Amino acid sequence: MSFLKIAVFSDSHSNVRRMAEILEKNPSDLLIHLGDYISDAHKLSAAFPGLPVILVKGNNDFYHNEPETRTEKICNLTFFLTHGHRYPFSSEPLGLYEDALSKSADIALFGHTHFPFIKQKSGVLLLNPGSISLPRKGSRPTWARITLDGTTNIHAEIIEIS
């Protein structure tokens, strides 16, 4: 059985070096960047030419043509991707779960808050990798790794950077 390893970043705010170090130590099959400085993802794509990149723009990505949201089929699972700035956040992102359901998503990935969040809600995994550059609410710099085995099994984790 082969596994697909996905590195998920958001809110990198020009810290390309830290993302590159993470990818060197944690080889991945796919990179997802959830906005705010998606130019960082373009730089990583140049540094890791064999690594596919999927991205959405955030509220600080003014001059980019990438979409704010997108739905992707990865290993027979549906991913709903957004930066998250259109979803108010209290204890969880309001409206994101409903939008993910409307897209038949198995996984909803978002950023914007700069702090990590992971929750399984009625069959939808909601995940925010936090920020590797500017963490908030007392969190440490973080990113996320998702591992898929080609079935409906999803292993997702938030990883703190020391």
Buried (B, 14 or more C-beta within 10 A) or exposed (E): EEEBBBBBBBBBBEBBEBBBEBBEEEEBBBBBBBBBBBBBBBBBBEEBEEBEBBBBBBBBBEEBEBEBBBBBEBBEBBBBBBBBBBBEBEEEBEEBBEBBBEBEBBBBBBBBBBBBBBBEEEEBBBBBBBBBBEBEEEBBBBBBBBBBEEEEEBEBBBBEBE
